[in-house]
Amino acid sequence: MSSDKIFSFDSQRSSDFVFDEKVAEVFEDMLNRSIPLYAEQQKMIGDIARRFWVPGTGVVDLGSSLGTTLINIANSLPDAESLTGYDNAQPMIKRAVANVSAANLSDRISFRTADLNGEPDDFSIGNTSVITLCWTLQFVRPLKRDRLIRKLYESLVDGGILIITDKILTNDSNMNRFFIDFYYDYKRRNGYSEEEINRKREALENVLIPYRFDENFELFKRNGFEIVETFFQWHNFAGFLCVKNSSTS
């Protein structure tokens, strides 16, 4: 696993964060050092998927990056035959295909190109009971989020779920600053320098746009999901479980 030095003092980066070949090469290390309790969250996602997956239906991961989430879900659901990842970055898809092959799961997991900031009709999802958006929705432009979430709701079978993990904002600006400070302390403990932390923050400023807790709940509810709960929170990171339960509507 290559070490993440993308934002080290000597690195030259464009102003905005891009999922290019350089990022793909170190992305596994970046995830492990930048997302609190990353491995535990992946286990939780697999456990939830196992409880809600409907036999005969598919699993979809939007923003599938290196394929880690799909590999974990495939291992949790040995009977699931169709798991599909969508990503708009070819370097990520290339590495995901290699990771899936190394895990001997190429017969069950496939990848397709999709831009979540494009039109929802540009990609198709059908007969699905588990959809994941892991650290991905925050990169979708706010004006596009309602149509995307509505499409995902309509793509799920009754009783299906949407799992979302993302950065969040708090409802209080002072508390939000506290949480961000705690997060930067976490990154320092994982070996990131002040220069790396500041450079990445600047690169993500116009690309990653988190919502408050209440904004996320309202987004999921108004686009159909009858049940919305949190299953994880670590300061400014959260996991949401959204259930399509037509019997409650």
Secondary structure, DSSP 8 states (H G I E B T S, - for coil): -----TTSTT----SS----HHHHHHHHHHHHHHSTTHHHHHHHHHHHHHHH--TT-EEEEES-TTSHHHHHHHHH-TT---EEEEES-HHHHHHHHHHHHHTT-TTTEEEEE--TTS-GGGS---SEEEEEEES-GGGS-HHHHHHHHHHHHHHEEEEEEEEEEEEEE-SSHHHHHHHHHHHHHHHHHTT--HHHHHHHHHHHTTT---EEHHHHHHHHHHTT-SEEEEEEEETTEEEEEEE--GGG-
